[in-house]
Amino acid sequence: MDDTKKTVLTEAVYAPAYSHYLPPQEDEIGLRDFWRVMMSHKMMIGGITLLTTMSALIYALAIEPTYRAQVIFFPPSVENIQPLNVQVGAYSVSVESVYAAFKRNLNSRSVQKKFFEQYKLADSLYPKHALNAPIEEMVKNFAGLLNVSEGKDKAILFLTFDWQDAAVASKVINDYAATVNTVTTDQFVNNVTYSINSRILHAERAIASKRMLAKQEREDFIAQLRENSLIAIALGMNDRVDVNSMDVSRVVQSGDDADGISVTETLLYYRGAKELTTQARVLSERKNDDAFTSGLRNLQKNIAVLRAIKIDRDHVKSVNVDQAAYPPTTPIKPQKKLIVILGLILGVIFGMSAAVMRNTAKKQALEKI
């Protein structure tokens, strides 16, 4: 009994005042086992890692590098489009409209096809497929290699082209930029030329109309003179009659309708048959009515001014090149360092996975025994 009390008392004296929580040892044992497995298979892990890394390096070196050539644009100046503003009617050209047209043409598939065919890019870019692939497919592929983007300042424009040959990439994109500039310039020059020609045509038609009307009016007046000459002969009025003391006037309308202004006109036959016959003969022998047609000379002057307008295409620019493309020295892909690093990481993962699977297979084989 005393011994039992002593034991209980001893346990009570040496018992801790509070209890400690001891976590399970499974995690620690698991990490130790994992580390032991890794170390026991370190040669295999190292071999797989080296193999994967070398494969990634070979792959990175085997891929043909791709270079990106870039051209930077900014809007044309007022001076660049000044030859287009010839004040033809209401037609005027602004910097914004020209630059917007240039942007549209950069992405125009028809312009891209025209450039592709003009520079025979099928032979230089796709020599293996030039005879088999349809032109539309090659142009579509070419368009996919072009990229147009705006900078933070939307006035700045970037055009890039990706290709395996740095020199070819820079030449192609510079030629394409020049082609788009020419196409855009031609569009506006043609628009101005069309406007000028339209005004010339309109003036020429107005002149033709005035000439036809003047001839008709002259013929009408000749008919009136001849008729009044016959009346004068019938009345025995061979010479002009003094009508100052006689009431020989009549009221006529000066317009084509009843709203015309009323004027007083002396009857023609009082001028006498001799004078009327002479005037009728002179008018009938007239070859040209231009000198007697109101407004015709102004129209001819306008035509002369319009025909004197010459647009200097060489001084018209739809865009300014801030930086032309030059052969890049650094490829944009492949990113060799990134590929090798990814190969290294994947090699470690594959090696560790192989070590775990091999260790598990060994355990299962031992358990079966």
VOFI-617107 format. One record per residue (C-alpha): residue in three letters; x negated, y negated, z negated. Coordinates in steps of 0.1 Angstrom, whole numbers, padded with zeros to 4 digits, always signed. Example, Ala and Ser with C-alpha at 12.3 -4.5 7.8 and 13.67 -1.06 7.14 Angstrom:
2
ALA-0123+0045-0078
SER-0137+0011-0071
***
This chain:
369
MET+0000+0000+0000
ASP-0028-0024-0009
ASP-0046-0015+0023
THR-0015-0023+0043
LYS-0011-0056+0027
LYS-0047-0064+0033
THR-0044-0056+0070
VAL-0013-0077+0073
LEU-0029-0105+0054
THR-0060-0103+0075
GLU-0040-0104+0107
ALA-0021-0134+0094
VAL-0053-0152+0083
TYR-0071-0146+0116
ALA-0041-0151+0138
PRO-0042-0182+0159
ALA-0021-0212+0150
TYR-0007-0212+0186
SER-0007-0188+0214
HIS-0026-0193+0247
TYR-0009-0185+0281
LEU-0032-0163+0301
PRO-0023-0162+0338
PRO-0023-0129+0356
GLN-0056-0119+0370
GLU-0041-0108+0404
ASP-0049-0141+0422
GLU-0085-0141+0409
ILE-0090-0105+0418
GLY-0074-0111+0452
LEU-0098-0139+0461
ARG-0127-0119+0449
ASP-0116-0089+0470
PHE-0111-0112+0500
TRP-0145-0127+0496
ARG-0160-0093+0491
VAL-0143-0081+0523
MET-0155-0111+0542
MET-0191-0107+0530
SER-0191-0070+0538
HIS-0180-0078+0574
LYS-0200-0109+0578
MET-0219-0095+0608
MET-0186-0087+0626
ILE-0171-0121+0618
GLY-0203-0138+0629
GLY-0204-0118+0661
ILE-0167-0126+0670
THR-0172-0163+0662
LEU-0203-0164+0683
LEU-0186-0146+0712
THR-0156-0169+0711
THR-0177-0200+0708
MET-0199-0190+0737
SER-0168-0182+0758
ALA-0154-0216+0751
LEU-0187-0232+0760
ILE-0189-0213+0793
TYR-0153-0222+0800
ALA-0160-0259+0793
LEU-0191-0259+0816
ALA-0173-0239+0843
ILE-0144-0263+0847
GLU-0149-0289+0874
PRO-0149-0324+0857
THR-0122-0349+0865
TYR-0130-0386+0867
ARG-0106-0415+0864
ALA-0111-0446+0886
GLN-0092-0478+0876
VAL-0083-0511+0892
ILE-0070-0540+0872
PHE-0047-0566+0888
PHE-0032-0599+0878
PRO-0006-0621+0896
PRO-0015-0642+0927
SER-0020-0679+0923
VAL+0001-0706+0939
GLU-0027-0711+0964
ASN-0026-0675+0974
ILE+0011-0678+0985
GLN+0010-0714+0997
PRO+0009-0704+1034
LEU+0043-0687+1029
ASN+0060-0718+1016
VAL+0066-0736+1049
GLN+0099-0751+1038
VAL+0119-0732+1063
GLY+0155-0739+1053
ALA+0163-0727+1018
TYR+0137-0699+1020
SER+0109-0702+0995
VAL+0084-0677+0980
SER+0075-0676+0943
VAL+0045-0660+0925
GLU+0069-0638+0905
SER+0087-0625+0936
VAL+0055-0616+0954
TYR+0040-0599+0923
ALA+0072-0579+0917
ALA+0072-0567+0953
PHE+0035-0556+0949
LYS+0045-0536+0918
ARG+0073-0519+0937
ASN+0051-0511+0966
LEU+0025-0495+0943
ASN+0050-0468+0935
SER+0066-0467+0969
ARG+0065-0431+0983
SER+0067-0445+1019
VAL+0037-0467+1013
GLN+0018-0438+0997
LYS+0026-0416+1027
LYS+0015-0443+1051
PHE-0018-0447+1033
PHE-0022-0409+1030
GLU-0018-0405+1068
GLN-0037-0436+1078
TYR-0068-0426+1058
LYS-0064-0389+1066
LEU-0066-0378+1030
ALA-0053-0344+1038
ASP-0087-0335+1054
SER-0108-0351+1026
LEU-0088-0343+0995
TYR-0071-0310+1004
PRO-0093-0294+1031
LYS-0082-0258+1022
HIS-0045-0266+1024
ALA-0044-0293+1051
LEU-0033-0268+1078
ASN-0007-0250+1058
ALA+0009-0273+1032
PRO+0036-0297+1045
ILE+0026-0334+1044
GLU+0054-0342+1020
GLU+0040-0318+0994
MET+0005-0332+0997
VAL+0018-0368+0994
LYS+0038-0358+0963
ASN+0007-0342+0947
PHE-0014-0373+0956
ALA+0013-0396+0941
GLY+0011-0375+0909
LEU-0026-0384+0905
LEU-0018-0421+0907
ASN-0006-0439+0876
VAL+0006-0475+0874
SER+0009-0491+0839
GLU+0013-0526+0824
GLY-0009-0540+0797
LYS+0003-0558+0766
ASP+0005-0588+0787
LYS+0029-0576+0814
ALA+0012-0598+0839
ILE-0018-0574+0838
LEU-0014-0543+0858
PHE-0035-0511+0858
LEU-0038-0486+0886
THR-0056-0453+0880
PHE-0065-0423+0901
ASP-0079-0390+0888
TRP-0101-0368+0910
GLN-0130-0344+0907
ASP-0154-0367+0927
ALA-0161-0400+0910
ALA-0172-0417+0942
VAL-0142-0405+0961
ALA-0118-0415+0933
SER-0131-0451+0933
LYS-0130-0454+0971
VAL-0095-0440+0974
ILE-0080-0463+0948
ASN-0098-0494+0961
ASP-0085-0486+0996
TYR-0050-0479+0983
ALA-0050-0512+0964
ALA-0060-0530+0996
THR-0033-0512+1016
VAL-0006-0521+0992
ASN-0017-0558+0992
THR-0016-0558+1030
VAL+0018-0541+1031
THR+0033-0566+1006
THR+0017-0596+1024
ASP+0031-0584+1057
GLN+0065-0581+1043
PHE+0066-0617+1032
VAL+0049-0630+1063
ASN+0075-0611+1084
ASN+0103-0626+1063
VAL+0091-0661+1068
THR+0085-0655+1105
TYR+0120-0640+1108
SER+0135-0671+1091
ILE+0116-0694+1114
ASN+0127-0675+1145
SER+0163-0675+1132
ARG+0163-0712+1129
ILE+0148-0716+1164
LEU+0174-0693+1178
HIS+0202-0712+1160
ALA+0188-0745+1174
GLU+0185-0731+1209
ARG+0221-0719+1208
ALA+0232-0753+1196
ILE+0213-0769+1225
ALA+0229-0745+1250
SER+0263-0753+1236
LYS+0257-0790+1238
ARG+0245-0788+1274
MET+0275-0767+1284
LEU+0299-0792+1267
ALA+0281-0822+1282
LYS+0284-0807+1317
GLN+0321-0800+1312
GLU+0327-0835+1299
ARG+0308-0850+1329
GLU+0328-0829+1353
ASP+0360-0840+1335
PHE+0350-0876+1338
ILE+0342-0872+1375
ALA+0376-0858+1380
GLN+0391-0888+1363
LEU+0370-0912+1384
ARG+0381-0896+1416
GLU+0417-0895+1407
ASN+0417-0932+1397
SER+0397-0940+1429
LEU+0426-0925+1449
ILE+0451-0946+1428
ALA+0430-0978+1435
ILE+0429-0971+1472
ALA+0467-0965+1472
LEU+0472-0998+1455
GLY+0447-1016+1477
MET+0422-1022+1449
ASN+0389-1018+1466
ASP+0370-1041+1443
ARG+0372-1046+1405
VAL+0403-1066+1394
ASP+0399-1092+1367
VAL+0421-1079+1339
ASN+0414-1105+1313
SER+0447-1123+1319
MET+0466-1092+1325
ASP+0481-1066+1301
VAL+0467-1035+1317
SER+0456-1016+1287
ARG+0470-0985+1271
VAL+0467-0967+1237
VAL+0450-0934+1237
GLN+0439-0908+1211
SER+0402-0905+1205
GLY+0405-0871+1189
ASP+0416-0836+1200
ASP+0447-0837+1178
ALA+0473-0862+1168
ASP+0453-0874+1138
GLY+0427-0890+1161
ILE+0420-0927+1158
SER+0440-0948+1183
VAL+0419-0971+1206
THR+0427-0994+1234
GLU+0414-0984+1269
THR+0416-1003+1302
LEU+0430-0982+1330
LEU+0402-0970+1352
TYR+0417-0978+1386
TYR+0415-1015+1379
ARG+0377-1011+1383
GLY+0383-1007+1420
ALA+0379-0978+1444
LYS+0344-0987+1455
GLU+0330-0987+1419
LEU+0348-0956+1409
THR+0337-0937+1440
THR+0301-0947+1435
GLN+0300-0936+1398
ALA+0317-0903+1407
ARG+0290-0896+1433
VAL+0261-0905+1410
LEU+0275-0883+1382
SER+0281-0854+1405
GLU+0244-0856+1417
ARG+0231-0856+1382
LYS+0209-0826+1376
ASN+0205-0828+1338
ASP+0226-0842+1310
ASP+0200-0840+1282
ALA+0193-0877+1281
PHE+0230-0884+1277
THR+0237-0857+1251
SER+0239-0869+1215
GLY+0218-0849+1190
LEU+0201-0828+1216
ARG+0167-0844+1213
ASN+0167-0839+1175
LEU+0173-0802+1180
GLN+0144-0800+1205
LYS+0122-0818+1180
ASN+0131-0793+1153
ILE+0123-0764+1176
ALA+0089-0779+1184
VAL+0082-0783+1147
LEU+0092-0747+1139
ARG+0072-0733+1167
ALA+0041-0752+1156
ILE+0042-0734+1122
LYS+0014-0709+1120
ILE+0010-0686+1089
ASP-0026-0677+1082
ARG-0023-0641+1070
ASP-0059-0640+1060
HIS-0053-0666+1033
VAL-0022-0649+1019
LYS-0026-0625+0989
SER+0001-0607+0970
VAL-0022-0599+0941
ASN-0056-0608+0926
VAL-0080-0580+0916
ASP-0095-0586+0882
GLN-0117-0556+0884
ALA-0122-0533+0914
ALA-0128-0496+0908
TYR-0163-0483+0905
PRO-0175-0446+0903
PRO-0170-0436+0867
THR-0199-0418+0850
THR-0179-0400+0822
PRO-0152-0375+0831
ILE-0119-0377+0813
LYS-0117-0339+0812
PRO-0126-0313+0802
GLN-0134-0325+0767
LYS-0163-0301+0762
LYS-0169-0309+0725
LEU-0133-0304+0716
ILE-0131-0271+0736
VAL-0163-0257+0718
ILE-0150-0268+0684
LEU-0116-0251+0690
GLY-0135-0220+0702
LEU-0156-0220+0670
ILE-0124-0224+0648
LEU-0106-0197+0667
GLY-0136-0174+0665
VAL-0137-0177+0627
ILE-0100-0170+0624
PHE-0102-0140+0648
GLY-0132-0127+0629
MET-0117-0130+0595
SER-0084-0114+0608
ALA-0104-0085+0622
ALA-0123-0080+0589
VAL-0090-0079+0570
MET-0074-0054+0594
ARG-0105-0032+0593
ASN-0106-0032+0555
THR-0069-0024+0554
ALA-0074+0005+0578
LYS-0102+0019+0557
LYS-0081+0018+0525
GLN-0052+0036+0543
ALA-0076+0062+0555
LEU-0090+0068+0520
GLU-0055+0070+0505
LYS-0046+0097+0530
ILE-0076+0117+0519
***
